[in-house]
Amino acid sequence: MSSSTALLTDHYELTMLASALRDGTAHRECAFEVFTRRLPHGRRYGVTGGIGRVLDAVENFRFGEAELAQLAEHQVVDDRTLEWLRDYRFSGQIDGYPEGELFFPGSPLLTVRATFAEAILLETVVLSILNHDSAIAAAAARMVSAANGRRIIEMGSRRTHEESAVAAARIAYLAGFTATSNLEAGRRYGIPTTGTAAHAFTLLHDSEASAFESQIAALGTGTTLLVDTYDITRGIDLAVQAAGAGLGAVRIDSGDVGVLARQAREQLDRLGATGTRVVVSGDLDEYAIASLRAEPVDGYGVGTSLVTGSGAPTAEMVYKLVEVEGRPVAKRSSHKESRGGRKAAVRRCKETGTAVEEVVHAVGAEPDLGPNDRPLQIPLIRDGKRVDDLPTLEQDRERLRRALVTLPWEGLKLSQGEPAIPTVFLGT
């Protein structure tokens, strides 16, 4: 399979390109911006996710013989456009928020500067990555906040597309998840992986005890045993008999996990397994995790809700033309307005570090910075080449951890409300 990302796009981008090449407007210097007009319902902040994958996609946006043959066979564009595409290499500039940075309505997450021809082709692939990854990032960050320092594992691969699963695992780790069950994510991104056994393993054996003994023989007493295939109370008894008081953890995957976790903790303590952790899974989301905060739960396994954005599967981002040859342009359609001109942003913060507002300003009209304010965009691509020394995944993970601490306390609530901080527009 080709590694090219060039056909991860919409047909209309190529028809616009062909028309612009014909009338001579294709080579006008333009600026496009990625932003969201509003946060998804129930969200008070967004989390920038997918920047690294966007840069990979831009680097691999090449029309090889297979891609050109597909376009020619289906007469998507004319011969002149095919020849132009043969030599396509993005040669412009891209600036944006680093991964793990918070965003709010109107935040200029990504600015693409290039000719119209070069920039318009990137719209779909850029939006598909940023909308997916940022939606997952926000859901994951809310779950991590709800977990309040307890371990949380991503295990949603079986509930989404196989490639989306890898991307979701990457973003969950950025947001503060401890590990993933997805091995490909471990290979590509160096994310810690973990996994023990499913109910099928217990059912395979002639008895629950023999299943536990087999798993312990293979993985050691520090493993996690799934104890709810039959009767949980009996399962915990057998688990401790098999592993002793040094059993690593028991996992509960069904039922009223709060009540069951409490009973499991009491039973483990009576059996002398005071260090054995209680891990719960099974259709958890941030609300369920928050409701378990008072229960003796040591860790969570999250699947479906994470990989589907926990009710918000897209970040609702758009990719809009805002400048043509230095002239601001703006869309005025009802409910789909945009602000013309290239923009950047500053986050204003109190002396305590608490964020106060997002200031979006015209480039060239930068506001005065207070001692605790900070610009948000960073250079990502210069003259078509990725900037050296961009932040690593671990650095982005730490950035998000710090950023969440700066939000006003009400901004971390799971209840509906206004964005955690307002967006102010200056000179736009």
N, C-alpha and C positions, 0 to 999 in steps of 0.2 A: 504494500500500500504506500502511496506517495506521502512524503512528509510535508508537501506543500500545503499551505493554508489558503491558497489563492481562490479556491472554489468554495470556501466557507463563507459565502457571500450571497447577496441577493442579485437576481437578474437585473433589476432596475439600475444598479450601480454601473453595470457595463453598458446599458443603453444610454445612460447619462454621459458616460465617458465617450462613447462613439459620437454622440451628438456634439459634445463640446470640442472634440478633436476636429470635427468637420467645420464648425463655425469659428474656431480659433480661440474660444474662451478657456480651453482646457489648461492653458499654460499661465493663467492668471494666478498670482500668489494669493493664497487664502489662509484663513485661520478657522479651524473647527474646534468646538468645545464640547466636552462631555459633562453633563450636569443632570440633576434631577429637580423637577419643579416642586416636588413634594416628597415626603418620606412615605413609605408604605403605611397602610392603616395600622395604628397601634405602636408604631416605632417612634422613638424620641431622638434617635441618632442613627446615622449610617456608619458603616465601617468599610473603608476602601480595601477591596480584595481583588486579586487577579492581575495586578500591574506586571508582575514578573512573567505571567503567561501571555499578557498582551505583547510584551517586548519580544518574547519568543515567536509569537505569531507574526509580528511585523518582519522579523528576520527571515522567516520561512515563507513570506508572501512572494512566491515566484511562480511564473507561468512556464512550466516545462513542456515538453512535447505532449505528454499525456493530457495536461490541462488545455493546451491549445487545440489539440485534436477534438476534445469534448466540445469546446466552444464552436469550432468549425463545423463539426458534424450536425449540430443542432442550430446552426446559423444564428447564434446569439449576437454576434457582432460581425462587421464587415472585415474584409482582408486588411484594410489599413489599420484598423484597431487591433487586429490579431498581431500584426507586426510590431505595433507599439508595445503591446503586452509582453511580447517575447523578451524585450529588454527591460521590463519593469523592475526597478529597485527603488525602494523608498529612500529618498535622499534629503528629507526635510528634518524638522526639529520637533521633538515632543517633550513637553513638560507636564508634570502632574503631581498629585498627592502621592506620597510613598504608601506602600501597603501598610495596613494597620493604623492609618490616620483616620480620625473621625471626619465625617462630612455632614452637611446640613443642606436644606433646600437652597439651590443656587450656587453651591460650592463648585468652582471650576476644577473638577477632578482630573481632567486631562485636556491639554491644549495641543492640537496637531497643526503645525505650520508647514505648508508645502504648496505646490501647484494644486489646482483643483483636481486635476487628473490623478495625481499621486495620493491625495488625501481622501477623495471620495470613495476610493476602492476599499479603504480600511473600515468603513463605518460598521458593517454588520459584524465582522469578526471581533472588533473592539467591543461593541456593545454586548455581543453574546457572552464574552468572557467576563466583562465587568458586571453586567447585570446578574449573572449567575453567582460569581464568586463573592460579590459584595452582599448579595442577599444571604448567602450561607454565612458569611462573616458576621453579619449583624445578629442572625439567629444564634450562632455559636457564642458570640460575646455575651448575649443575654443569658444563655445557659451557664456559662462560666461564672458570671456574676451571681446567678441564683445558687450555684453550687457552693459559693462562699469558701473557696479554698480546698474543697474536697476533690478527689481525683475524678476525672470525667473522660471516658473513652469513646471515640467515634467508631461506630459499627454499622453504618448504613449502606454498605456496598450493595446489598441484595435488594435495595429499595429504589435504585435509580440506574441510569445508563452507566455502562462500565467505565467510560471515560469521565463522566460527571462524578463518579464515585472517587476517582483519584483526585480530581480537583477539590471536591468537598473535604476529603481527608486532609489535604494540604492546608486549606483555609481554616478548618477546625483547629488544627495544630497552631496556626498563627494566632487564633483567637484565644488560645490558652488550654485547649484540650491536652490531656496527658499523653495520649497515644492513639493509634488507629488500628483497626483490624485488617486494613487493606495493604497487602504486601507490595503492590506496585507503587503505592505512594511512598512506602518505605524505601524502595529502590530508587525512585526518581528524586526524592526530596530529602532523604535521610531522616524521615520521621520515625520515631520509635513505634514498633508494632507489637501487638500482644494478642493472645487468643488462647482459649482452653478447649472447651468441648460444648456440643449441643445436645439436646435431648436425644437425638438419634443415637449418639454414642452409648447413652445409658440403656436405651431400648435394645440395642444390638446384643448386649450381654444378658446372660441368664438371670442375673440379679443386679440390683443397684450396688451392692457391696463389691461385686467383682468388677463393675465398671470403675468405681472409685479406686480400687486397688490397682487396676491396670493404668489409670491415668497417673497415679502417684508414682508407680514404678517407672513410668516414662519421663515424668516432668518433676518429680520430687514433691516433698510435702508442702513446699511454698506455693503450689498451684492453687487455682480457684476451682472448686467443685460446684457444679450445678445441682442444687438439692431439691428442686420442685417438680421432678418428673412424675413422682407418685405422691407421697405424703411428706410434707416439708419437715415436720418434726422427726419422723423416722429417718429422713434423708440426712438431717444434721447429725443425728446419733451415729449413723453409719459412716458419715464423713469423718467425724472425730475418731471413731474406732479405727478407721483405715489409716489416718494420717497422724493421729495423736494431737496433743495440745498445740503443736507447731504448725497446724494447717494454715495455709496462707489466707484463704478467703472462701466464703460460700457466696454463690450467686442465686438471687431470686428473680425469676423472669415472668411471673404471672401473679394474679390476685391483687389484693389490697396490699401493695408492697410496704406501705408505711406501718401498718399493723404487723405484717409478717416480719419486717425488719426488727421491730421492737421485740417480738417473741423470739426471733432468732438470736438476738443479742443476749437476752436473758438466758436462753438455753445454752449458748456457747459458754457464757460465763459460769454457769452451773457445772458444765463439763470440764472446766479448767482451761478452755481455749480462749482466754481473755485477749490474746493478741490477734485472733483470727478476725479478719475484716468482713464486713457485710456489704456486698455489692448488689445493686438492684438494676434491672433493665426491664424493657417491655413497654413500648409506646410512650416513652418519657418525652416531655418538652420542658421549656423553661418554667412554666406554671407548675407542672408536676414536681419538678426539682425543687422549686421554692417551697412548695407545700410540705416537702420532706425535710426541710431544714432542721426541724426540732427532733427528728427521728435519728436513731443511732445508725445512720448510713455512712459508710466510709467512701463509697465511690458509686458512679453512675455509668451505665452504658446507654448511649443514645444513638438511634438509627434513623428511622423514617422522618421524624420531625426535623432533624438536622439537615438531611440531604434535600428536603423540600422547602427549606427556608422557614420552617415552622409557621406556615400560613402566609408567608410573603416570598414566593419563589423568584421574584424579580425585584431589583432595586429601583425600577422605573426610570432608568437613565436614558438620556437622548444624546444624539451626536449632531450638533447644529452648526451651520456656517454662520460665523459672526463677523467676518472681516474679509473684504476683497480688495487687494492691492492697497491696503492701509485704510480703506473706507469701511466704517462700521455698517453692518447690515443686520436686520432683525426681522423675525417672523412676527406678524401681528394677528394671526388667526385666533379666534375666540378660544380661550382655555389652553392655548398652546403657544403663548407668547414667549419670546426670547429677548434677551438684552444684547444689543449690538456691541461690537468692539471686543478686542482681546482683553482678558481679565486675569487677575491673580487674587490671592486672598491672604489675609492675616487673621490669626486668632488672638483676640485680646483676652488677657487673663489678669486676675487680681494678684496682689503681692503674695497671697497664700497659694497661688497656682490655680485657683478655680477659674474655669473658662467663663467669660462674660458674653462674648458675641463673636460671630464670624463676620469679618469685614471684607466684602468683595469689592475690588477697586479696579479701575481701568489701568492697564499697563502704561507706565509713564506718569501716573498720578498716584504714586505710592503714599499712603498716609504716614504720619510720624509714628514711630514705634515707641511704645512705652517699654520700661525695663523688663516686663514679663510677657510682652507680645512676641509672636514669632510668625514669620512667613511660612506658608504651607506648601507651595509648589517647589519641586526640585527638578533639575534637568534630568531627562531620561534618555533621550536620543539627540545626538548632534550630528548634522550632515549625514544622516542615515545610519550612524553607528551608535551602538549602545554606549552610554557613558561608563567609564571605568569606576570601580569601587562603589557601586550602588549597594544599598543596605542588603544584608543577608536575611534569610527567613527568620533566623533567631533574633536579629536586631529588630525586624518588623514586629515580631511577637512581643518583644519588650516595649516597643513603641506603643502598641495598643494597650498593654497593661498600664503604662504610665498615663496614656490619654484618658482611659476610663476613670482614673482617679481624679482627673481635673474636672469632671462633670459635676454640676450642682447635684445634690443628693436626689432631688426629685427627678432628674434626668435618667436615673438608673431604675426608676420604678417600672414595673411591668404593666401598670395600668395605662389606659389611653390618656393622651394629653398633647400639648404643644411640644415642638422640638425643644430639646434641653437648653439650647441657647438660640437667640434670634440671629438671622442673617441681615446685615446692613449693607446696602449698596451705595458706593461712593463713585460719582463721576461716570456712571454707566447708564 
